[in-house]
Amino acid sequence: MTTKPPSEIERAPEDSLAKIAHGSVEGIPAVDSHDLDRLGYSIWLWLKYQRDPLEIAVRTTNARLLISEEEAVQRITAKLRSHGISI
């Protein structure tokens, strides 16, 4: 039996919504890294559809953050604005 090497991973461009969303939650203290993955995904959905306020997107993630939700929203907002995204 032969095995094939794994497929190459194609990295997302630096200006993609996914990179911006997950980059906006970097450095936020959380109980587990999976909490930040969920939060990053929630921010990506928010960037894509913007149906609810950002505060709702952070709250509904139920990420176990070690800072307040308000502080997390402020940090995320600052990082998104640094990428030219208006909130």
C-alpha distances in whole Angstrom, upper triangle without the diagonal:
4,7,10,13,16,18,22,24,28,31,34,37,39,42,40,41,38,39,42,42,40,42,45,44,43,45,46,46,44,43,39,37,36,40,40,37,39,42,40,39,42,44,41,42,46,46,44,47,49,51,52,54,51,53,51,48,48,50,47,44,45,44,45,47,49,52,54,52,55,54,51,52,54,52,49,52,53,49,49,53,52,49,52,51,55,55
4,7,10,13,15,18,21,24,28,31,34,36,39,37,38,35,36,40,39,37,39,42,41,40,43,44,44,42,42,38,36,35,38,38,35,37,40,38,37,40,42,39,40,44,43,42,45,47,49,50,52,49,51,50,46,46,48,46,43,44,42,44,45,47,50,52,51,53,52,49,50,52,49,47,50,50,47,47,50,49,46,49,49,52,52
4,7,9,12,15,18,21,24,27,30,33,35,33,35,32,32,36,36,33,35,39,38,37,39,40,40,39,38,34,32,31,35,34,31,33,36,34,33,37,38,36,37,40,40,39,41,44,46,47,48,46,47,46,43,43,45,42,39,41,39,40,42,44,46,48,47,50,49,45,46,48,45,43,46,47,43,43,46,45,43,46,45,48,49
4,6,9,12,15,18,21,24,27,30,32,30,32,29,29,33,33,31,33,36,36,35,37,39,39,38,37,33,31,30,33,33,30,32,35,32,31,35,36,33,35,38,37,36,39,42,43,45,46,44,45,44,41,41,43,41,38,39,38,39,41,43,45,47,45,48,47,43,44,46,43,41,44,44,41,40,44,42,40,43,42,46,46
4,7,9,12,15,18,21,24,27,29,28,29,27,27,30,31,28,30,33,33,31,34,36,36,35,35,31,28,28,31,30,27,30,32,30,29,33,34,31,33,36,35,34,37,40,42,43,44,41,43,43,39,39,41,39,36,38,36,37,38,40,42,44,43,45,44,40,42,43,40,38,41,41,38,37,41,39,37,40,39,43,44
4,6,9,12,15,18,21,24,26,24,26,23,23,27,27,25,26,30,29,28,31,32,33,32,32,28,25,24,28,27,24,26,29,26,25,29,30,27,29,32,32,30,33,36,38,39,40,38,39,39,35,35,37,35,32,34,32,34,35,37,39,41,39,42,41,37,38,40,37,35,37,38,34,34,37,36,34,37,36,40,40
4,6,9,12,15,18,21,24,22,23,21,21,25,25,23,25,28,28,27,30,32,33,32,32,28,25,24,27,26,23,25,27,25,24,27,28,25,27,30,29,28,31,34,36,37,38,36,38,37,33,34,36,34,31,33,32,34,34,37,38,40,38,41,40,36,37,38,36,33,36,36,32,32,35,34,31,34,34,37,38
4,6,9,13,15,18,21,19,21,19,19,22,23,21,22,26,26,25,28,30,31,31,31,28,24,24,27,25,22,25,26,23,23,26,27,24,26,29,27,26,30,32,35,36,37,34,37,36,32,33,35,34,31,33,31,33,33,36,37,39,37,39,38,34,35,36,33,31,33,34,30,30,33,31,28,31,31,35,36
4,6,9,12,15,18,16,18,15,15,19,19,18,19,22,23,22,25,26,28,27,28,25,21,21,23,21,18,21,23,20,19,23,23,20,22,25,24,23,26,29,31,33,33,31,33,33,29,29,32,30,27,30,27,30,30,32,33,35,33,35,34,30,31,33,30,27,30,30,26,26,29,28,25,28,28,31,32
4,7,9,12,14,13,15,13,13,17,18,16,18,21,22,21,24,26,28,28,29,26,22,22,24,22,19,21,22,19,18,22,22,18,21,24,22,21,24,27,29,31,32,29,32,31,28,28,31,30,27,30,28,30,30,32,33,35,33,35,33,30,30,31,29,26,28,28,24,24,27,25,22,25,25,29,30
4,6,9,11,10,13,11,10,13,15,13,14,17,19,18,21,23,25,25,27,24,20,20,22,19,17,19,20,16,16,20,19,16,19,21,19,19,23,25,28,29,29,26,29,29,25,26,29,28,25,28,25,28,27,30,30,32,30,31,30,26,27,28,25,22,24,25,21,20,23,22,19,22,22,26,27
4,6,8,6,9,8,7,10,12,11,12,15,17,17,20,22,24,24,26,24,20,20,21,18,16,18,18,15,14,17,16,13,16,18,16,16,19,21,24,26,26,23,26,26,23,23,27,26,23,26,24,27,26,29,29,30,28,29,28,24,24,26,23,20,22,22,18,17,20,19,16,19,18,22,23
4,5,5,9,9,7,10,12,13,12,15,18,17,21,23,25,26,28,26,22,22,23,20,18,20,20,16,16,19,17,14,17,19,16,16,20,21,25,26,26,24,27,27,24,24,28,27,25,28,26,29,28,30,30,31,29,29,28,25,24,25,23,20,21,21,17,16,18,17,14,16,17,20,22
4,6,9,9,6,7,11,11,10,12,15,15,18,20,23,24,27,25,21,22,22,19,17,20,19,15,16,18,16,14,17,18,15,16,20,21,24,25,25,22,25,26,23,23,26,26,24,27,25,27,26,28,27,28,26,27,25,22,22,22,19,17,18,18,14,13,15,14,11,14,14,18,20
4,7,8,7,7,10,12,11,12,15,16,19,21,24,25,28,26,23,23,23,20,18,20,19,15,16,18,15,13,16,16,13,14,17,18,22,23,22,20,23,24,21,22,25,26,24,27,25,28,26,28,27,28,26,26,25,22,21,21,19,16,17,16,13,12,13,12,9,11,11,15,17
4,5,5,6,9,10,11,12,15,16,19,21,24,24,27,25,21,21,21,18,16,18,17,13,13,15,13,10,13,14,11,11,15,16,19,21,21,19,22,23,19,20,24,23,21,25,23,26,25,28,27,28,25,26,25,22,20,21,19,16,17,18,14,12,15,14,11,13,12,16,17
4,6,5,6,8,10,10,13,15,18,19,22,22,25,23,20,19,19,16,14,15,14,10,10,12,9,6,9,10,7,8,11,13,16,17,17,15,18,19,15,17,20,20,18,21,20,23,22,25,24,25,22,22,22,19,17,19,17,14,14,16,13,10,13,14,10,12,11,14,15
4,5,5,6,8,10,11,13,16,17,20,20,22,20,17,16,16,13,11,12,12,8,8,10,9,6,9,11,9,10,13,14,17,18,19,16,19,19,15,16,19,19,16,20,18,21,21,23,23,24,21,22,22,18,18,19,17,14,15,17,14,12,15,15,13,15,14,17,17
4,6,5,6,8,10,11,14,16,19,19,22,20,16,16,17,13,12,14,13,9,10,13,11,9,12,14,11,13,16,17,20,21,20,17,20,21,17,17,21,21,18,21,19,22,20,23,23,24,21,22,21,18,18,19,16,13,15,15,12,11,14,13,11,14,13,17,17
4,6,5,6,9,10,14,15,18,19,22,20,17,17,17,13,13,14,12,9,11,12,9,8,12,12,9,11,15,15,18,18,18,15,17,19,15,15,19,20,17,20,18,21,20,22,21,22,19,20,19,15,15,16,13,10,11,12,8,7,10,10,8,11,10,13,14
4,5,5,7,9,13,13,16,16,19,18,15,15,14,11,10,11,9,5,7,8,5,5,9,9,8,10,13,13,16,16,15,12,14,15,12,12,16,16,14,17,15,18,17,19,19,19,16,17,17,13,13,14,12,9,11,12,9,8,12,12,10,13,11,14,13
4,5,6,7,10,11,14,14,17,15,12,12,12,8,7,9,8,4,7,9,8,7,11,12,11,13,16,16,19,19,18,14,16,17,14,13,16,16,14,16,14,16,15,18,18,19,17,18,17,13,14,15,13,10,13,14,10,10,14,14,13,16,14,17,17
4,5,5,9,10,14,15,18,16,13,14,14,10,10,13,11,8,11,12,10,10,14,14,13,15,18,18,21,20,19,16,17,19,16,15,18,19,16,19,16,18,16,18,18,19,17,18,16,13,14,14,11,9,12,11,8,9,12,11,10,14,13,16,16
4,6,8,9,13,14,17,17,14,15,14,10,11,12,10,7,11,11,8,10,13,12,11,14,17,16,19,18,16,12,14,16,13,12,16,17,15,17,15,16,14,16,15,16,14,15,13,10,10,11,8,5,8,8,5,6,10,10,9,12,11,13,13
4,6,6,9,10,13,13,11,12,10,7,9,10,7,6,10,10,8,11,14,13,13,16,18,17,20,18,16,13,14,15,13,10,14,15,12,14,11,13,11,13,12,14,12,13,12,8,9,11,8,6,10,11,8,10,13,13,13,16,15,17,15
4,6,9,10,13,13,10,12,11,8,10,12,10,9,12,14,12,13,17,17,16,19,21,21,23,22,20,16,17,19,16,14,17,18,16,17,13,14,12,13,13,15,15,16,13,11,12,13,9,9,12,12,9,12,15,14,14,17,17,19,18
4,6,9,12,12,11,13,12,9,12,14,12,12,15,16,15,17,20,19,19,22,24,23,26,24,22,18,18,20,18,15,18,20,17,17,14,14,11,11,11,14,14,15,12,10,13,13,9,10,13,13,11,14,16,15,16,20,19,21,20
4,6,10,11,10,12,10,8,11,13,10,11,14,14,13,16,19,18,18,22,23,22,24,21,19,16,15,17,15,12,14,17,14,14,11,11,8,8,8,10,10,12,9,7,10,11,8,9,12,12,11,14,16,16,18,20,19,20,19
4,7,9,9,12,10,9,12,13,12,13,16,17,16,19,21,21,22,25,26,25,26,24,22,18,17,19,17,14,15,17,15,14,10,9,6,5,7,10,11,13,11,9,13,14,11,12,16,16,15,18,20,20,21,24,23,24,22
4,6,7,9,7,7,10,11,10,12,15,15,16,18,20,20,22,24,25,24,25,23,22,18,17,18,16,13,14,15,12,11,7,6,4,5,8,11,11,14,12,10,14,15,14,14,17,18,17,19,22,22,23,26,24,25,23
4,7,9,7,9,12,12,12,15,17,17,18,21,22,23,24,26,28,27,28,25,24,21,20,20,19,15,16,17,14,12,8,6,6,7,10,13,14,17,16,14,17,19,17,18,21,22,21,23,26,26,27,29,28,29,27
4,5,5,7,9,10,11,13,15,16,17,19,21,22,23,25,26,26,27,25,25,21,21,21,19,16,16,17,13,12,9,8,9,10,13,16,16,19,18,15,18,20,18,18,22,23,21,22,26,26,26,29,27,29,27
4,5,5,6,9,10,11,13,14,15,17,19,20,21,23,25,24,26,25,24,21,20,21,18,15,17,17,13,13,10,10,10,12,14,17,17,20,18,15,18,20,17,16,20,21,19,20,24,23,23,26,25,27,25
4,5,5,6,8,10,10,12,14,15,17,18,20,21,23,23,24,23,23,20,19,19,16,14,16,15,11,11,8,9,11,14,16,18,17,20,19,16,18,21,18,17,21,22,20,21,24,25,24,27,25,27,25
4,5,5,6,9,10,11,12,14,15,16,18,20,21,21,22,20,20,17,16,16,13,11,12,12,8,8,5,6,8,11,13,14,13,16,16,13,15,18,16,15,18,20,18,19,22,23,23,25,23,25,23
4,5,5,6,8,10,10,12,14,15,16,18,20,19,21,20,19,15,15,16,13,11,13,13,9,10,7,9,8,11,13,14,13,16,15,11,13,16,13,12,15,17,15,16,19,20,19,22,20,22,20
4,5,5,6,9,10,10,12,14,15,16,18,19,20,20,19,16,17,17,13,12,14,14,10,12,9,11,12,15,16,18,16,19,18,14,16,18,16,14,17,19,16,17,20,21,20,22,20,23,21
4,5,5,6,9,10,11,12,14,15,16,17,18,17,17,14,15,14,11,10,11,10,6,8,7,10,11,15,16,16,14,17,17,14,15,18,16,14,17,19,17,17,21,22,21,23,21,22,20
4,5,5,6,9,10,10,12,14,15,15,16,15,14,11,12,11,8,7,9,9,6,8,6,10,10,13,13,14,11,14,14,10,11,14,13,10,13,16,14,14,17,19,18,20,18,19,17
4,5,5,6,9,10,10,12,14,14,16,16,15,12,13,14,10,9,12,12,9,12,10,13,13,16,16,16,14,16,16,12,12,15,13,10,13,15,12,12,16,16,15,18,16,17,16
4,5,5,6,9,10,11,12,13,15,15,15,13,14,14,10,10,13,12,9,12,11,15,15,18,19,19,16,18,18,15,15,17,16,13,15,18,15,14,18,19,17,19,17,19,17
4,5,5,6,9,10,11,11,12,11,12,9,11,10,6,7,10,8,6,10,10,14,14,18,17,17,14,16,17,13,12,16,15,12,14,17,15,14,17,19,18,19,16,17,15
4,5,5,6,9,10,9,12,11,11,8,10,10,7,7,11,11,9,13,12,15,15,18,17,17,13,15,15,12,10,13,12,9,10,13,12,10,13,15,14,15,12,14,12
4,5,5,6,9,9,12,13,13,11,14,13,10,11,14,13,12,15,15,18,18,21,21,20,17,19,19,15,14,16,15,12,13,16,13,11,15,16,14,15,12,14,14
4,5,5,6,7,9,10,12,10,13,12,8,11,14,12,11,15,15,19,19,23,22,21,18,19,20,17,15,18,18,14,15,18,16,14,17,19,17,17,14,16,14
4,5,5,5,7,7,8,7,10,9,7,9,12,11,11,15,15,19,19,22,21,19,16,17,18,15,13,15,16,12,12,15,14,12,14,17,15,15,12,13,11
4,6,6,9,10,11,9,13,13,10,12,15,15,14,18,18,21,21,24,22,21,18,18,19,16,14,16,16,12,12,14,13,10,12,14,12,12,9,10,10
4,6,9,11,13,12,15,15,12,15,17,16,16,20,20,23,23,26,25,25,21,22,23,19,17,19,19,15,15,18,16,13,16,18,15,15,12,13,13
4,6,9,11,11,14,13,11,14,17,15,16,19,20,24,24,27,26,25,21,21,23,20,18,20,20,17,16,19,19,15,17,20,18,17,14,14,13
4,6,7,8,11,11,9,12,15,14,15,18,19,23,22,25,24,22,18,18,20,18,15,17,18,15,14,17,17,13,15,18,16,16,12,11,10
4,7,9,11,10,9,13,14,13,15,18,20,23,23,26,25,23,19,19,21,19,16,19,20,17,16,20,20,17,18,22,20,19,15,15,12
4,6,8,6,7,10,11,11,13,16,17,21,20,24,22,19,16,16,18,16,13,16,18,15,14,18,19,16,18,21,20,20,16,14,12
4,5,5,7,9,10,11,13,16,17,20,19,22,19,17,13,13,15,14,10,13,15,13,11,15,16,14,15,19,18,18,14,12,9
4,5,5,6,9,10,11,14,14,17,16,18,16,14,11,10,12,10,7,10,12,9,8,12,13,11,13,16,16,16,12,11,8
4,5,5,6,9,10,12,13,15,14,16,14,11,8,8,10,9,6,10,12,10,10,14,15,14,15,18,19,19,16,14,11
4,5,5,6,9,10,12,15,15,18,16,14,10,11,14,12,10,13,15,13,13,17,18,16,18,21,21,21,18,17,13
4,6,5,6,9,11,14,14,17,16,14,10,12,14,11,9,13,14,11,12,16,16,14,17,19,19,19,16,16,13
4,6,5,7,8,11,10,13,12,11,7,9,11,8,7,11,12,10,11,14,14,14,17,19,19,20,17,17,14
4,5,6,8,10,10,14,13,10,7,10,12,10,10,13,14,13,14,18,18,17,20,22,23,23,20,20,17
4,5,8,11,13,16,16,14,11,13,16,13,13,16,17,15,17,20,20,19,22,24,24,25,21,21,18
4,5,9,10,14,14,13,11,14,15,12,12,16,16,14,16,19,19,18,21,23,22,24,21,21,19
4,6,9,12,13,12,10,14,15,12,13,17,17,16,18,21,21,20,24,25,25,27,24,24,21
4,6,9,11,11,9,13,13,11,12,16,15,14,17,19,18,19,22,23,23,25,23,24,21
4,7,9,10,10,13,13,11,14,17,16,16,19,21,20,21,24,25,26,28,26,26,24
4,5,7,8,11,10,8,11,14,13,13,16,18,17,19,22,22,23,26,24,24,22
4,7,9,12,10,9,13,14,13,15,18,18,18,21,23,23,25,27,26,26,24
4,7,8,6,7,10,11,11,13,15,16,17,19,20,21,23,25,23,23,21
4,5,5,6,9,10,11,12,14,16,17,18,20,22,23,25,23,22,19
4,5,5,6,9,10,10,12,14,15,16,18,20,21,22,20,19,16
4,5,5,6,9,10,10,12,14,15,16,18,20,21,19,18,15
4,5,5,6,9,10,11,13,14,15,17,19,20,18,18,15
4,5,5,6,8,10,11,12,14,16,17,19,17,17,14
4,5,5,6,8,10,10,12,14,15,16,14,14,11
4,6,5,6,9,10,11,12,15,15,14,13,11
4,5,5,6,9,10,11,13,15,14,14,12
4,5,5,6,9,10,11,13,11,12,10
4,5,5,6,9,10,11,9,9,7
4,6,5,6,9,10,10,10,9
4,5,5,7,9,9,11,11
4,5,5,7,5,7,8
4,5,5,5,6,7
4,5,7,9,11
4,6,9,11
4,6,10
4,6
4
